[in-house]
């Protein structure tokens, strides 16, 4: 097995010692056996069986040894030779966004603007006149010419409902004429700081609002109630479990949603481990710092001890902040959403208050700004093992790649973004900047780790999409042959860690989660094939048969099979 990067090894080894459980009980509560277990524990990478008691792993080893602990009341789970891996954690997700998205018009995969309009018009026919129609998931790069849409065709098709359609990355939206009229948008409307209204040659808004400009329309949509958030959360948790996720790191959660989570946790209904990064605006930051960090609440289901900030926008909508202009729009350097001085200020307050920082940075200018802000904060408040993070870290100048490891900053990346963006990234960046784009191997070589995620609902929930992308740098159709810049691929061992142990480390949870190790929570997934051995082109055919959380089944496809 390849050696862990230096930071991973240095962080993981003490944790594995601390997490050792007491001696195995004389009689087991549950024995899981007849399996090929990829433990992600260097002390025993493969096993046949393990034993669970009080929701935790208490023994890992051979089937013979495990069965020696069997008693009259022991539950024995024979998985029939199938593969088991630790419970997967999406290290960058939007659980509440997924829940709300399940209630909206799904525009992912639409091959044309006409197909977007058709889906929206179909939904509009089912709701009362004047009610908002909200959707998400369109991507103009999938429509052939890559041009951003104009509202005119949408407004003609749906004239009697205000419409808000969020782009797939969440960094732009399309509004129809009715929505813009409600918001008072005219040609005289000015671009807000950190945002942009797309305009035609006459200066009239086209209906596309980028980054901070989205608030001009979004503020007019009736906000979800606590009951709406509650219903959406439970639906999102069930969807995550279906794909083998036992945990998420949720980015940018406001106070009112945290309160819904805590209520569900108190009721024993939050069946997922959620490491929450509170929204980084001043009101939410003040609220969270005022009450202090919260860890492992409700039997290890909820942590609230981080902040999510935004340095720039997204590449697809040309909002990512670049050091030089976009190759396909040279006058445009992208957008700065939160000034570096504000990021530094929140970073200093986080260090003093025991919170972690996670800042969205996609462009090379944004990544440099965040690293500079973190460095300045760490000089002001020297702190060891802070585990500050940069979310996405998609385009990095070659001079900044070593700075992550030097500063102890973790690049939290989403492998599926690479396979979504590779078709048009060169148009935005040119070939030279692609050397620092989605540069997993270059970062790993410096000694850092890369927790993997999906950014759902930006991408699909299925974490195996990111696993496949990490090892192949190919899409679901196995394109391009040999992979896109294949020298940046991860090994399978690294890819599995990026979804299990490395997210745990990125959230100070490696003593409790991330591997099938005595002393850790019994979170694991049963798969119908071995993703560590099948050819890469077969990985995405893998089915999640069972998802276990704390020694209990929370998703079971096996019991529903004929």
N, C-alpha and C positions, 0 to 999 in steps of 0.2 A: 504494500500500500504506500502511495507517495507520502512523503513527509508533510505534515501540516506547515503552512507558513509560520514564520517565527512568532508573530503576534498571537496566532491561534494556539500554537503549542504552549507558549508562555502563559496564556490565560487559561487554557483548558486543563493543563495538568494539575495545578493546585485544586481546581474545582472538583476534579474527579476524586481526589483524595478526601476533600471535605464532605463530598456527597455519599461516601460509603455508608451503607446501612448497617445496623447491628446484625448479628448472626441470624441466618435464616430461621424462621420459626420451625418448631418440630412438625407442625401440621399446616399445610398451605390453605389459603382461602380459594385461590384460583391458580390453576396451572395452564399455561398456553404451551402447547407442544406440537411436535411433528411439523416444524416450520423451518424455513431458511431465514434466519433473523440477521439482518444487517443492523448491528447495534449502534454504529457510529461511535463506538468506544474503542480506543486503540488498545486497551488492555485485553479485549476479546472482541475482535471485529465481527466474527460469525458465531452463531449459536443455534441450537436446536429448540431450546425451550427456555421459559422463564416463569417465575413465580410472583404472584401479586398478593399483597396483604394491605388492607386499609388504604387502598388506592395507589400504593407505591410498588415499585419493583423491589423485591427482596432477594432474589437469586436469579442469576443468568448462567446457563451452561448447557449440559447435555440433557437429553430427554430422560436418561436413566437417573441422573442425579435429581432432576426436578421431581420425577415420580416417586422418589424415595420420601418426599415430603407429603405425599397424598394421605389424606385421612377420610373418615366416613362422610364428612360434610364438604369435602373439597370439590369444587367445580372444575372439571377437566375440559379444556377447549382444544380439540384436535383440529387443526386448520388444514389437514390433508396435504401437507407438503408445500403449501403456498408460501409466498414471500411476505415477510413483515419488515417494516421500516419504522423508525420513530415517527410520532405524530409530526406532520409538517406544519410549519409556521410561515405565513406570508408576512415578510418583514416590511412591507409597505402596502397598506390596503386602506380602503374606506368602507368599513362595515356599514355605517349608517347610510352612506351613498349607495351601496349595493341594495340595501333594504328599500330605499326610496326608488331606486332604479327599477326594482321589480314591479313597481306600481306605475311606471311611466311607459311611454312609447319607446320600444327598443329599436334603435336605428343602427346598431352595429351590423357591419357587413353589407350595408346598402350599396349596390353597385352604381347608383346614379342619383342625381338630385330628384329626378322624377319618382324614383322608388321611395325616397324620403317623403315626398309630398303625398304619395299614395297612402303610406302608413299613417301619416298624420291626419289626412282627410278621413280615413276609415275610423280613427279614434274620435274625431270631432263629431261624427254622425251619431255617436253613442252617448254624448254628454249634452246637457242643456246649453242653449245658445248663451254666449257671453262667458261661459266657464273657461278657465285656462286649460290649454292642452300643452303638456310638458313632455319632452322626450330627450333622449341622450344617445350619443354614439356615432353621429355622422362624421365622415372623414373625406374631405374633398379630394384627397390624394388617391382615393379608390375610384374616382369618377372619370378617369381618363386624362383630362387636361390639367387637373390639379388646381383650377381656379376656385377661389372662395365663392359661395353662392350669393345671389341677389334675392332679396325678399319678394320680388314682384310675382313670380310664379306661385310661391307659397301663399301670398296674400290673395291672389285670385282664387285659388282652390279652397282656402279657408278664410273667408272674409268676416265671419260672425263670431269667431273665438280669438282671444289673444293667444299667441303661440310663442313658446320659448323652447328652443332646441339646442341643447349643449353639445359642443363638439366632443369627440371621443376622449380628448385629453383633459377636458374640463377647463380649458384656458381660452375658450371663445364660445359664443353662442350666436344663434340665428333667431331673429325675431321677425314676426310679420307686421303688417301695417297697423293692425288693431292693437298689438302690444306696444308699438312705438307711440301710437297716439295716446294710449293710457299713461305712458311714461313721459309724455311731453317732449319727445325727441323730434328735433327739426334740424335743418341745415345749420342753424345758429348754435346748436349744442356743441360745446367744446369738449375736447378729449380730456378726461381726468388724468391726474398724475398716475403713472403706472398702467395706463390703459389707452386704447385706441378704438375709434369708430372707423370702420372701413367706409370709404366714400367713393361715389362715382366721379366722373370728370367735372361735373357741375358742383361738386362738394356736398351732394345730398347723401345722407347715410344709406348704405346698401342693406342694412339689417344685421350685419355682422359686427359684434362687439367683442373686443379682445381684452382678456385679463381684467384689470380693474374696471374697465368700462362695462363689464357685465352687470355690475351692481345697479346701473341706471335702469335696467329692465328687471333684474332679479328681485329688487326691493319691492316691486309691485305685485309679486306673486304671493298669495296668502301663505304664511309659513305653516309648516306641519304642527299639529298639536302634540302634546305629550302622548296622547293615545295613538296618534299616527306613528310617532317615533317608536313606541313600544311594539306595535304590530310589525313595523318594518324591521326592527331589530331581530325579533324572533324569526321572521322569514329569512333574514340574511344569515343568521347563525345556522339554520337548517341547511341552507344552500352551501355554506362553507364546509359543514360536516360531510356533505354528500361527496365532496371532492377530496376528502382526506385531510382537511385542515383541522388541527386541534388548537391552533393559536393564530393570532394576527397582531401586528403592530399597526394600530390605527392612527392615521395622520390627520391633524387639524380638527379635533373634536371640540365643539363649543360646550359651555357650561350646562346648558339645558339637556343636551344629549348625555353627558356624563351622569347627570342626575337620574335619567331614565335607566341607564346601565346599572347604577348602584341600587335602584329600586328592584330591578329584575334580579340582581345578585342577592339581595336580602331575601327575596322570595325563593331562591334556589333555582331560578329559571335561566341563568346566564351560563349556558353549557358550552363555553369556549373560553380560552385564555386570551384576554385582550390587554395588551400593553398600550395604554393610551398616551398619545402626544396631544396636548391641549392646543387649541387654536392660538396662534401667536400674536393676535391683536392685543392692544393694551388692556382692554377690559378683562379678557379671559386670562391673560398673564397675571394681572393683579389678583384675580379671584383665586387662581391655583396657588400662587406664592403665599397668599394670605392664609390658606388652610394647610399648606405643606404637602410634601409628597406622600402618596399612598401606595403601598406595595402588598401584593398577594392577598387582596381582600376576597372574602367569600370563598374560602377554601381554594385559594390560588387561582381565581378567575379574573381578577381585575387589578391592574396597576394604573395609577395616574401620577406619573412622575417625569413627564417630558413636555417639551414645547415644539410645535411645528411652525416654522416660518417659511417665507417665500422670498428668494432672491431675484427670481426672474420668471418668465412664462415658459411656453413650450416651443419646441422646434417646429412642429407641424403648422402652427399658426404664426410663425416668425416672431414669437415673443421671447425666445431664449436670448439672453444677453451675451453677445459675442464681442471679442476683442477687435475683430475686423468685420466689415459688412457682410451680409448674406451674399453668397455667390449668385443667387437668382434675384436679389434685390439689394444691390450694393450700398444704397444710401441708408439702409435699415440696419441698426446695431442691436435691435431687440429692446426689451423693456426691463427696467429695474422696478420691482414691485415693493420691496422693503429696503430702505437705504442701508448701506453697510453700517452706518453709525447706530442705527436701531438694532440691527442684528448683534452688534458688539454689546450694546447695553443690555439686551435680554440675556445674552450669553454670560455676562458678568453676574447678573442677578440670579441666573440659574445655578452657576457655580457656588454662589453664597447660600442658595436656598436648597441645595441638594437635588436639583432637577437636571435633566439631560436635554441637550439641544439636537434637533433634527431640522435641517434647512434645505428646502428645495432649491437645487441649482442644476440647470441643464447646460447652459452655454459656458464656454471657457472663461468669459469675463465674470459670469456669476460665480463659478467655482473658485476663481481667484479671489473675488471679493469676500466670499464666505470664509475661505481659509485665512485670509488676512484678518477678518473680524474675529475669528476664533483665536488666532495667534495673539492678537492684542488683548483679548479677554483673559487668556491664560497667563499672559505676562502680568496683568493686573491682579488676577486671583489664581496664583499657581496651584494646580490641582493634579494629582496623579490619578490615573485610571478614570478619567471623566467620561470616556466613550462618546464624545460628541460625534454627530453623524452629518454627512451630506447625502441628501436623498436624490437619487438619479445619477448624479456625477457622470452625465452622458458624454460631454465633450470637454476634455481637459487639455490644456496646453502642456506640452511635454515637460516644461520646466516645473510644473505644479504636481506631476504624478508622484514624485518622491515625498512631497510635503504631507500627504495623508499619514503615512507611517511615522514620519518625523514628529508630527504633532499629536499622534495618537488618535487621529480622526478616522472614522469608519466610513468607507464609501458604500452606501446602501443602494443597490442597483437592481434593475428588473430586466432579466434576460429576455423576456418576451417583448420589451420595447425595441430591442435591437432587431428582432425579426419583423416587427411591425414597421419600423422606420427605414430598413435597409433599401427599400425600393426607390426612395426619393431623397435619402440623406445626402447623397453626393450632390444633388441639385442645390441643396441649401448651403452645403459646406465646402464643396470642391474636394478634390482627392487628398490634398495635403493635410487638412484638418481631420480627415477620417482616421489618421494614424493615432489620434488621441480620443477616438469616439468608441464608446462601449468597450473600453480597453481593459477587460478583466484580467488577462494574463499579465499585462504590464503592471497593474496594481498589485496583484498577488505576489509578483516577483519582488516587490519592495518590502514584503513582510506583513501586509495587512490582511484582513479577512473581507469577504463580500457577502453580507446577508442578502438573500434573493427574495424577490417578491413579484407581484403582478400589477400593483396599483389598481386593483379592481375597484370600481367597474370600468376603469379605462381599458383594461384587458379582461379577458375571460377569467373566471375564478380558478379553473383547473391549474394547480401548481405544477403538474407534469409538463405543461406547455413551457414553463421556464426551465425545468430540468432538461427537456429536449433541446431547447435553444442554447442552453449553456454548454452542452456537450457537442453540439453539431453546428451551431450558428446557421441553421436552416429553418425554413418555415414548415408548416404541416404537410406541404407537398414535397418536402425534401429538396427545396431550391434555396440557394444555387448548389450545383454539384460541388462537393468538397467543402462547402461552407463559405460564408461571407467573412473575409479576413480571418481564415481559420486558425491562424497562429494565436489568436486571442481566446481560443476555446478553454473551457475548464475540463479537468478530468472528471470521470463519473464520481469518484470519491469526493472531490471538491464540490461538485454540483449537489450531491446528497447533503453534505455538510451545510451548503449554502441555504438549504431549506429546513435544517433541523438544528444542529449545534451552533452554527454561526449566528442565526437569529437570536438564539438563547443568549449567546455571549454579547450580542449587540444590545441586549436589554437587561444585562446583569442577572440573567436567569440560569446560567450554566450549572449551578449547583442543584437545580430543580428540574430542568427540562433539557431537551435537545439530543438525548441518547438513551438507549435502553441499558441503563446502568443501575445497580443496586443503590437505593436511596432516592431515586428520582421518581417523579410521578409516572404512573403507568399510562402514558399517552402513546398510542401506536396505531398503525394502519396495516390492514391485510390487503394485499394486492393479488390479482389473478395471474401475474407473471413477474419475473425478476427484472426490474429495470436496470439492475447493475450488470446484466449479462445478455439481454436480448439485443439484436441489432438496433441502432438508433432509429431506423425507420419504423420500428415496431413499438417504440416507447409510448407514443400517443394512443395506441390501441389498448393500453393498460386500463383495467377497471378497478376502482376502489370497492372492495367487497365489504369491508367493515372499518369503522372508525371508532376507536376506544379513547375515552377521556377519563383519567383518574380511575382506571380499572373497570369502567362500565362502558357498554356499547351505546354509542349515541347515533350511529348510522349503521344500518344492517341491510345490505343488498342480498346477502346469502339467504336470509330467512324468507325473502320474497321470490326466490328463484323456484321455477317449477320442479 
